Amino acid sequence: PVQSITESRQNAITRAVEKVSNSVVGINVIQVKEYHRRYYTNDQFFQFFLPFAPIRKPVKSLGSGFIIDRDGYVVTNEHVVQNAIEIKVTLTDGSQHDADLIGADEISDIALLKLRGFKNVQPIKFHAEKDLIIGEWVIALGNPFGLFDLNAKPTVTVGVISSLNQNFGKMEDRVYKDMIQTDASINQGNSGGPLVNSLGEVIGMNTFIFSGDSQGSIGLGFAIPAYRILEIVAELRTYGKVNRNYWTGITLGEISRSVARYLGLTPVRGVIVTDVQEDSPADKAGIQVYDVILAVNDQQISNRQAILDLIENSDLRGGDTLDFKIYRDRRIFTIPIRLEKL
């Protein structure tokens, strides 16, 4: 029978695609891009003091996104809507809607949109647990090269989780950490689309690829994990931005050979605590003056700049915990410090 043949073609992948497809959207954006060109003049004064003229031009761009609740909130990558003067979202019924930018966070590369005057759209479900398995099937859905506009349906590609917890540190003005690596084909326009598991739950947001000399996918795609998306979106929805103001209450100094010798620390390494503010996170954790910090989160610390670099590459916020490897009284142990918002 025809019905049994159709049923035999159904599997976990097709069921997951059917479950999430209507929550995926295509995003078309007009962004303001700034270019620089030389002034059209032979005047040496202008060429010396004003070598390049800034030019701002509206350009069309595209990406993907997905609906997260019935009020019409849509998640995408920040780079998809950066400097946007117009955002239009296409749903799988073919309708196109204006969208407002509720909040965007460049560092995490996450943005939150809201469809204007549109409710009761089908939301997508998240799988935010940190129990993903390398090798499990995943599905990437999105709008590569604007194909969504042809039939109002997302393009589907399938692969596996290739690796987990990939930390790239700071890339331009963004920090990518705990990234999910997949070999599911991801191309231009897929940014902001969901990466889902075989149950049709969002485990990540497709964000960028490594393509080498190729112009397209070579099976090295990376997605922001679901738990990170939810953390950022919660702040964007409430405040329109992410609060990264926090404190530890520690003042640090470089450690000299003479001080290291006095403390019995060989070889010379780390940074020394010169002050701990009363009732600060560090004080509550038990950090003391003259403690030597050897490592933070398993990263060796050689000077104060090393700690600044670690902070810049970690996208820390109040509530996060840093593990400090401490040298004190010829003993080495670890003290966790929970950062507090200012």
N, C-alpha and C positions, 0 to 999 in steps of 0.2 A: 504494500500500500504506500501511497505517496506520503502519508503522514509519518509512517515508520521510517521512511528514508530520510525525511527532513529531521526527524528526531535523532536519527543516528549521526547526523552531521553536527548536532549540538554538542558542545563541550564546555569546560570551565571558562575558556577564553571567550567564546561567543556569548555565553551568558553574562560574563562580566562586562563585555562591550555593550550589550543591550541594556544593562543596568545603568551604566554611567554616561552613555553617549549624549542623552538629552541635557545633561548638566554641563557639557563642554560648549564653549563659545568661541567665535572668531572675533578678534579685536582689530579694528582699523583706526589708525591714529594719524593726525596731522601734528607733527612736531616742529618746533623751531630749532634749526641747526645753525650753528655759528661757524663760519669759515673765515679765513684770512687771505687777502691777496694784496699785492703791492699797489700802491697808489699809482695811477696813470699820470705820472709827471716826471720830468727830467730834473726838477728842482732838487739840488743836492741837500738843501735844508730839510725838505719834507722826507727825502729818502733816508736821511740820517736819523731824524727825530721821530718820524712816523713811517717806519718801513713797511708796515702792513695795515691795511684797512679792514676792520671787522665787517663781515657781511652776514646778516641773519636772513635765512630763507625758510619758508614753510615747506616741509617735505612729508610725503606719505610714508607710513610705516605700518607694519602689521605684526600680530602676535596671537597668542592663544590665552585662554583663561578658563575658569570653571566656577560655577555657581555654588555658594556654600550655605545659603539658607533661602527660605521662601520669600524673604523681603527683597531679594534681588541683589544681594551683595556678591561681588565677583572678585576672585583673587587672580593676580597675574604677577609677572616680574616687573620690578620698578623700571628696568631699562626699556621695557616695552612702551611705557607711558611717560617717560621722562621728558620734561619740557613740552608736554602736549597742550595744544590749544583746542583740540577737538578729539573726542573719543566716542567711537560708535561700536556697539556690540551686536553681533549677529547671533541669533538663537537658531536652534535646529528646526524650528518651524518656518524659517526663512525671514522672520521679522527682524528689523534692525532698530536699535534703540540707542538714544544718547545715554552716556554714562558720566557721572560725576566722580572725580577723584576724591575719595574720603581721606586717604592718607597714603604716603609713600615713604619707604625707608631705603635709602640708597645703599647703606652698608650691608644690609641683609639681602638686598635686591628683591624686596617684596612690596607689592602695592595692593590697595583695597579700593575697588570701585563699587558704585551703586547705580543700578539701572534706574532711570527717571520714571516715576509713576508706574512702576511695573511690579506686581506682586504675584505670589503663588506660582513661582517658577520652581522647577524640580531641583532640589539641592543635591549635592554629592556627599557621601559619607567618608569620614577620615578613619584611617588606621594609624594612630599616633604612638602605639607601643613600640619600644625599641627591641622588637623580637624578630626583625627581618632575617631572612636566611639567604646566604650567598648561594646562587644557583636556582632560586625559586623563580617561577614565571612572573613576568611583569608586562604591562601593556602601556604604551605611550599613545596618547590621543592629542590631537591638535590641528593646527592650521598651517601646515608647511607650504610656503610659497603662495599663500592666499587661496589654496584649493577649497577651503571651507565655503568661499563665496560662490563656487560653481553649483553646489547642490545642498548647501546648508547642512553638511554633515562632516564630522571630524574625520581626519585620516587616522587610521589605526596601524600601529606597528607593534611587533611582539619580540620580546627578548627575555633575558634573565638578569637577575642582580649579579653583577660581575664582582663588585667589591662594596664595602661599607666604610663609613667614618673616614672618608677622604678629606683631609684638611689642606686647603690651598693657601691659607693665610690671606693677606691683603693682595687683591688684584685690582689695580687702578684704585678706585675709591670704595671697593666692595670687599667684604670678607666672606669667603665661602668655607664653611666648616661642616663636618659630619655629613658630607655629601654622599649620596647614593650613586654608584657607578652602574651603568647598564649598557648592554650592547643593542638594545632596541633602537632602531633607526630614528634619529632626531635631526631635523634640518632647520634651516632658516624659517621662522614663523611658528615653530613649535614652542618657543620660549613662553612660559606661563601656563602651558597645558599640564594636565595631570598625568602622573605616573601611578598606575593602579595595580593592585595585586589580582590574583585569580578569583577573588571574591567580589571584585568591583569596588574596592575601597582605596581611597587615595593614600598612597604611602609617600608621595613626594611631588614636587613641581619641576618639570623639565626646564632647565635653565641655560646650560651651555654645552658645547661639544669641543673636543679636540679633533681637528680634521687634518693636521699635518699640511701637506701641499695640496690636498684635495679641496674641492669646493663644497663637498657635502659630508655626510656621515661616514665614518669608518668604524663605527661600533664603539666609540668612546663618548658616551653621553653622561651628563651629571645632573642630578636632581636634588633640590633642597628637601630635607626630610619633613614629614608631616608635622611632627611635634614642634619643630622650629617655626613652621608656617603658622600654626595655631597660636604660639606665644606672641609672635609679631603682630598678627592680625588682631588679637585681643587688644593690644595697645593702640593700634591704628584706629580701630573702631571707636575706642573711648576717647583718645586724645588727638588723633590725627598724626601722631608722630611717636617715635620710640624714645623713652627716657634712658640715656646712658650715663647719667650723672650718678656716681657712686663714690664711696670712700672706703679706705682701709684704716686710716689713722696712723700710718707708719711714715717716718722720715728716714731716708736711707743715705748712707755715705759710702764712698769707695774705701776699700780696706787696704792699708799699707802693709809692707813687709814687717815693719816693727810691731804693728798691732797684731798681725797674724802670728808672729813669733810669741808675743805676750799671751795670746789666747791658745797657743799650742796647735795652731791650724797649719798643716803642711799638706800639699803645697798651697801657696796663696791663691785663694779663689773666693768667689761670692761677693756679697755686699753686706755691710754692717748696719744694723738698726741703731740709729742715733736718738730717736725719740718715738714714743708711743703715746698718742693722745688718750686721755682718760675716757673710759666708757665707749671707746671706738670698737669697731669690729675686731681689730688686731688685739686690743686690750682684752676683750671678752674671750678671745680664742687662746690667750695666754702668751702672746709674743712679748718679749722683754728687750729692753735696751741692752746692747752689746751682743744680741743674737746675730749670728751670721746666716744669711739666706744663701743656700747653695744651689737650690733649684726651685722652680715653680711649675707645678703640673708636669713634673718629670723633665722639664727643659732646664739644662744647666745655665746658671747665671754667673757671668764673669764680671759684670759691671752694671751700673744703673741703667745704661742705655739698653742692655739686654732685657731688663724688665719692661722698659717702655716699648720696645719692639714686640715683646710678647703680648702686652696689652693691646697694642695697635692691631695685631694680627689675630685677636681672639674674640672680638665683638662681645665684650663683657657687659653685663647689666646687673643692677641690684638684684640680689637673690642668688646669683651665681656663687659657686664656691671655688676657691683657689687652694691647692695643696702646697704649702710651703715646707721645703726640706730645710731643717734648721740644724745648725751646729751650735751647741751650748755646753760649756763645762766638759769639753772633750767627748761629748756624745752627739750622735746624729739621730734625729727623729723627725717625724712629719706632723705639722699642725695645719688643719683645715681652717680657712678663714672664709666666712660667709659675707659677701659684699652687701653693704646697705646703701639704699638710695639716699641721695641728698635731698 
